[in-house]
């Protein structure tokens, strides 16, 4: 059976923990999109880890971790990550890398930095991991696929061609040092030596695994609202964050994805620029940020303080619908235990008209939150194992959110650890 774990909102919903938990019952965990520009924070028996490229299932010795063709593969980062977890006592993970995955080059990272610098105040708040230049090249058909590393003569020729194009931009737009074809070729040869032992026809591998009845888990990065088509364009990422893309980014038939677990936070947070209707500021935001997540709401990759807000019904209902949600995993509920009252954004007011449907970006910029206030439960709910044991107002909050978004909340996370989970 194939399941997907994806985000309902802006990313940072707590997918790493849910994936780590579901990986226990899985044979294969697949990353199917995105790159090292976002991370998952995971707390388990080995310690606390921030993963950027490795799938979150690497901590189990019965699993195989797969980097799908849809991933922006930064090979040095992948290798530092593997070394980093092994040095901390985690058994060496079994890893397969798609021969159709494409590689993030060091010049992609530079182009990302140069462009943000050029845009100044109008920048996209990129993590400067080379992701947008990488995907631009992939769709302009001048990216490098892992399989091309094994055809050196045609690779050399392509490197010269690509450098020629890149150097025009470097010289005339950015006024930065030019690329040298020989250096780019050497970089690719270094990547080849690192990745060679792991290269595999991933789509075929997964096809055979499905025929054998293996449990496959697809792990998405970021969330619905960062999707390039369906998100808050242009403040989005460069690859589709939707479960539907799992079929493409891993090379699976779409009808094989039977369960879509969409992770949704009990409040809102976002990293980077873009419309964020339920956002809060000042002391109110600082307190939620300090108490939030495990050790506060700061990006797993960037360390940037996340923007904070109350739960947004409109964005979450839309995010779940776009994912094709079968189950909602509701996370960081324990964080809200300090509040007397909990505001929830239940609708948007756009130029005087009230809507619960998520609009396109230009309308979103004008939206004001319509707030409904629920009573808090003023208690620490960590350690509670069953739904019935939760305080009444806590259950009411969950049921209110569930009714408003229209998708079943079947898992509730009430702490950062692997076992802090309540099944409903």
MITIBA-560763 format. One record per residue (C-alpha): residue in three letters; x, y, z. Coordinates in steps of 0.001 Angstrom, whole numbers, padded with zeros to 6 digits, always signed. Example, Ala and Ser with C-alpha at 12.3 -4.5 7.8 and 13.67 -1.06 7.14 Angstrom:
REM MITIBA-560763
Ala+012300-004500+007800/Ser+013670-001060+007140/
***
This chain:
REM MITIBA-560763
Unk+000000+000000+000000/Unk+001195+003518-000787/Unk+000563+006327+001701/Unk+001600+009964+001439/Unk+002440+012384+004242/Unk+002051+015992+003110/Unk+001500+019475+004563/Unk-001782+021408+004621/Unk-000364+024894+004900/Unk+002918+026798+004511/Unk+005214+023954+005553/Unk+006571+023382+009082/Unk+003424+021505+010119/Unk+005308+018709+011878/Unk+005484+016250+008955/Unk+008894+014916+010025/Unk+007525+013537+013256/Unk+004456+011989+011589/Unk+006646+010419+008873/Unk+009075+009098+011468/Unk+006092+007549+013282/Unk+004490+006017+010188/Unk+007891+004802+008957/Unk+007796+002222+011722/Unk+005130+000312+009761/Unk+006675+001026+006338/Unk+009249-000804+004226/Unk+010214+002065+001912/Unk+010154+005832+002459/Unk+010362+008059-000612/Unk+011169+011759-000929/Unk+009431+012836-004150/Unk+010005+016617-004551/Unk+011896+019616-003271/Unk+015464+019796-002129/Unk+017582+020732+000855/Unk+015759+024082+001113/Unk+013449+022848+003864/Unk+013992+020458+006685/Unk+012272+018133+009070/Unk+013037+018187+012764/Unk+012848+014759+014368/Unk+013190+013789+018011/Unk+013745+010089+018723/Unk+015809+007669+020831/Unk+018999+008748+019002/Unk+018500+012444+019762/Unk+017238+015501+017898/Unk+017958+015748+014157/Unk+017286+018238+011374/Unk+017079+016383+008051/Unk+017077+018194+004723/Unk+017435+015568+002000/Unk+017231+012187+003711/Unk+013714+010809+004143/Unk+012525+010844+007764/Unk+012449+007041+007911/Unk+016237+006621+008031/Unk+016186+005905+011762/Unk+014699+002424+011356/Unk+016975-000392+010225/Unk+014139-002251+008424/Unk+013477+000605+005983/Unk+014934+001605+002622/Unk+015157+005353+001985/Unk+014582+006485-001577/Unk+015391+009777-003286/Unk+012867+010011-006122/Unk+013317+011534-009572/Unk+011349+014646-008537/Unk+013884+015700-005901/Unk+016396+018525-006350/Unk+019371+016427-005318/Unk+022222+018244-003605/Unk+024716+015371-003443/Unk+027237+016876-000952/Unk+024388+017729+001461/Unk+022987+014193+001165/Unk+026413+012758+001976/Unk+027089+015036+004913/Unk+023706+014050+006275/Unk+024387+010331+005964/Unk+027774+010791+007691/Unk+026213+013035+010330/Unk+023592+010522+011478/Unk+025996+007543+011358/Unk+028493+009481+013517/Unk+025731+009891+016097/Unk+025140+006151+016382/Unk+022338+005628+013831/Unk+022868+002403+011806/Unk+024007+003142+008210/Unk+020759+003606+006250/Unk+019877+001675+003075/Unk+019577+004325+000380/Unk+018519+004340-003258/Unk+018832+007375-005521/Unk+016858+007628-008749/Unk+018965+007588-011912/Unk+016482+010184-013210/Unk+016932+012622-010317/Unk+018657+015865-011248/Unk+021505+017480-009358/Unk+021718+020856-007689/Unk+024990+022390-008860/Unk+027108+024817-006833/Unk+026313+027478-009470/Unk+022573+027044-008774/Unk+023221+028141-005195/Unk+025262+031129-006423/Unk+022578+032184-008926/Unk+020006+032005-006119/Unk+022131+034313-003942/Unk+022872+036704-006813/Unk+019193+037017-007755/Unk+018008+037707-004187/Unk+020780+040320-003923/Unk+019702+041906-007229/Unk+016030+042034-006193/Unk+016875+043648-002849/Unk+013669+044589-001030/Unk+011542+042818-003675/Unk+013130+039415-003056/Unk+011141+036174-002610/Unk+012674+035327+000771/Unk+014493+032354-000783/Unk+016502+030003+001438/Unk+019301+030451-001151/Unk+019646+026695-001592/Unk+019624+026937-005388/Unk+016110+025523-005751/Unk+014512+028009-008173/Unk+017576+028098-010507/Unk+017701+024273-010321/Unk+014062+023775-011375/Unk+014370+026571-013982/Unk+017234+024631-015574/Unk+015362+021330-015314/Unk+012424+022713-017297/Unk+014699+024623-019677/Unk+016275+021186-020319/Unk+019777+022213-019297/Unk+019877+020380-015964/Unk+022072+017363-015242/Unk+020403+014029-014563/Unk+022244+011470-012408/Unk+022257+009035-015351/Unk+024302+011522-017427/Unk+027270+011166-015046/Unk+027999+007807-016646/Unk+028379+009149-020219/Unk+031486+011295-019896/Unk+032068+012410-023483/Unk+028523+013704-024038/Unk+028599+015192-020526/Unk+031720+017271-021333/Unk+030063+018673-024432/Unk+026887+019560-022502/Unk+028898+021248-019723/Unk+030522+023593-022274/Unk+027134+024417-023780/Unk+025562+025149-020373/Unk+028500+027290-019208/Unk+028227+029378-022359/Unk+024592+030218-021534/Unk+025205+030822-017833/Unk+028184+033067-018456/Unk+026119+035570-020442/Unk+023925+036128-017377/Unk+026881+036131-014980/Unk+028706+038741-017022/Unk+025888+041072-018052/Unk+023214+040780-015339/Unk+025084+039893-012160/Unk+028629+041123-012955/Unk+030072+038067-011195/Unk+032931+035633-011987/Unk+032316+033337-014969/Unk+032004+029542-014883/Unk+034908+027431-016131/Unk+033716+024276-017975/Unk+036581+022169-016604/Unk+035690+023062-013000/Unk+032004+022266-013559/Unk+032960+018927-015111/Unk+035198+018124-012113/Unk+032340+018959-009742/Unk+030141+016466-011613/Unk+032841+013793-011402/Unk+033052+014286-007626/Unk+029279+013847-007418/Unk+029556+010697-009484/Unk+031991+009089-007051/Unk+029699+009926-004118/Unk+026390+008803-005632/Unk+027449+005783-007719/Unk+026822+003085-005047/Unk+023198+004231-004571/Unk+021981+004776-008139/Unk+018935+002742-009079/Unk+015935+002660-011427/Unk+013655+003814-008593/Unk+010401+003606-010528/Unk+011053-000057-011377/Unk+012219-000759-007828/Unk+008949+000675-006441/Unk+006836-001168-009042/Unk+008347-004479-007944/Unk+007961-003539-004267/Unk+004248-002823-004818/Unk+003804-006200-006510/Unk+005366-007811-003419/Unk+002878-005996-001171/Unk+005429-003724+000474/Unk+004356-000677+002519/Unk+005536+002504+000775/Unk+005451+005956+002359/Unk+005772+009116+000257/Unk+007186+012085+002130/Unk+006369+015577+000928/Unk+008124+018801+001769/Unk+006510+022148+002642/Unk+002705+022337+002221/Unk-000229+023042-000120/Unk+000118+026828+000063/Unk+003688+026658-001257/Unk+002648+024732-004383/Unk+003632+026641-007566/Unk+000165+026185-009112/Unk-002185+026075-006155/Unk-000275+028086-003558/Unk+000318+031777-002816/Unk+002180+032398-006101/Unk+004788+033870-006520/Unk+005793+033307-002857/Unk+005903+029564-003454/Unk+008461+026831-003911/Unk+009493+025507-007328/Unk+008139+021943-007221/Unk+004637+020681-006536/Unk+003991+020045-002844/Unk+000811+018031-003468/Unk+000379+014303-002863/Unk-000722+013920-006496/Unk+002818+014847-007518/Unk+004083+011877-005498/Unk+003047+009667-008398/Unk+005234+011713-010768/Unk+008131+012501-008425/Unk+008528+008841-007434/Unk+007396+007189-010679/Unk+004272+005435-009377/Unk+000793+004963-010857/Unk-001499+007658-009369/Unk-004192+005161-008363/Unk-001732+003379-006048/Unk-001756+006251-003515/Unk-004504+005027-001192/Unk-004022+007118+001936/Unk-003122+010810+002133/Unk-002228+011950+005628/Unk-002248+015734+005644/Unk-000431+017328+008538/Unk-002073+020405+009989/Unk-000881+022547+012899/Unk-003186+023532+015776/Unk-002084+027143+015093/Unk-000337+028671+012064/Unk+003277+029424+011241/Unk+005111+030361+008068/Unk+008684+031024+006974/Unk+009408+033545+004253/Unk+007342+036213+002554/Unk+003770+036080+001285/Unk+000156+036651+002340/Unk-000644+035221+005782/Unk-004140+036286+006833/Unk-004278+034993+010427/Unk-000824+036384+011295/Unk-000242+037852+014761/Unk+002499+040221+015894/Unk+004354+041631+018876/Unk+004283+040031+022311/Unk+001379+037724+021398/Unk+003393+036279+018485/Unk+006629+036137+020508/Unk+005013+034079+023242/Unk+003504+031582+020800/Unk+006848+031370+018944/Unk+008767+030739+022170/Unk+006396+028003+023338/Unk+005871+026510+019888/Unk+007491+023480+018247/Unk+010268+021771+020160/Unk+012546+024574+021307/Unk+010558+027290+019557/Unk+009310+028100+016078/Unk+012488+028573+014046/Unk+013116+027099+010570/Unk+014812+023657+010569/Unk+017007+024727+007638/Unk+017394+028481+008033/Unk+017017+029053+011777/Unk+014778+032003+010814/Unk+012047+032896+013325/Unk+008751+031709+011860/Unk+005854+034096+011382/Unk+003050+033121+013758/Unk-000745+033134+013497/Unk-003909+031505+014807/Unk-005429+028454+013129/Unk-006729+029394+009672/Unk-009816+027404+008704/Unk-009957+028851+005176/Unk-006343+028034+004304/Unk-006445+024618+006006/Unk-009717+023509+004425/Unk-008307+024461+001016/Unk-004923+022876+001782/Unk-006575+019582+002754/Unk-008848+019625-000293/Unk-005934+020183-002678/Unk-004011+017300-001114/Unk-006949+014871-001448/Unk-006831+014254+002299/Unk-008057+010967+003767/Unk-006699+011662+007291/Unk-005632+014806+009107/Unk-002759+014649+011605/Unk-003271+017578+013999/Unk+000047+018638+015535/Unk+001515+020809+018343/Unk-001822+020922+020163/Unk+000023+020837+023511/Unk+001514+024268+022771/Unk-001864+026021+023140/Unk-002317+024888+026772/Unk-001243+028293+028145/Unk-004134+030258+026610/Unk-007333+031380+028399/Unk-008985+031829+025016/Unk-007992+030585+021577/Unk-008788+032713+018518/Unk-009505+030884+015232/Unk-009703+032497+011796/Unk-012985+031058+010455/Unk-013445+033175+007306/Unk-011905+036000+005283/Unk-013357+039447+004794/Unk-012379+040657+001311/Unk-013623+044170+000555/Unk-016654+043611+002765/Unk-017653+040197+001426/Unk-017180+037190+003717/Unk-015802+033956+002261/Unk-014559+030576+003482/Unk-013042+029746+000067/Unk-009336+030369-000387/Unk-008742+033023-003081/Unk-005877+033747-005491/Unk-002958+035855-004292/Unk-004140+039349-005321/Unk-007417+038844-003407/Unk-005582+037184-000530/Unk-003472+040330-000047/Unk-006709+042231+000772/Unk-008202+039590+003071/Unk-008813+040337+006735/Unk-009392+037521+009227/Unk-012851+036857+010669/Unk-012080+035574+014168/Unk-014107+033292+016441/Unk-012815+032772+019987/Unk-012929+029398+021746/Unk-012286+028781+025458/Unk-008824+027394+026271/Unk-008195+024341+028458/Unk-005382+025803+030580/Unk-003612+022476+031093/Unk-000556+020529+029984/Unk-001779+017676+027764/Unk+001602+016050+027140/Unk+001667+012414+028165/Unk-002062+011857+027571/Unk-002569+008715+025474/Unk-006327+008564+024763/Unk-008760+011047+023268/Unk-011219+010694+026164/Unk-008572+011823+028676/Unk-008094+015184+026939/Unk-009715+018169+028702/Unk-013237+018895+027447/Unk-012345+022278+025913/Unk-009413+020651+024134/Unk-011707+018045+022550/Unk-014159+020840+021652/Unk-011346+022723+019902/Unk-010405+019622+017854/Unk-014043+018920+016938/Unk-014632+022590+016012/Unk-011636+022557+013647/Unk-012637+019172+012191/Unk-016171+020364+011454/Unk-014938+023605+009866/Unk-012315+022005+007593/Unk-014509+019014+006691/Unk-011808+016326+006913/Unk-011382+013717+009678/Unk-008713+014383+012326/Unk-007494+010855+013073/Unk-004160+011630+014768/Unk-003387+014228+017393/Unk+000200+015047+018284/Unk+000629+016343+021850/Unk+004413+016551+022149/Unk+007626+016323+020112/Unk+008526+012678+020847/Unk+007799+009669+018692/Unk+005159+008357+021127/Unk+003386+011641+021843/Unk+000424+010742+019664/Unk-003270+010083+020199/Unk-005186+008015+017635/Unk-008853+008698+017154/
***
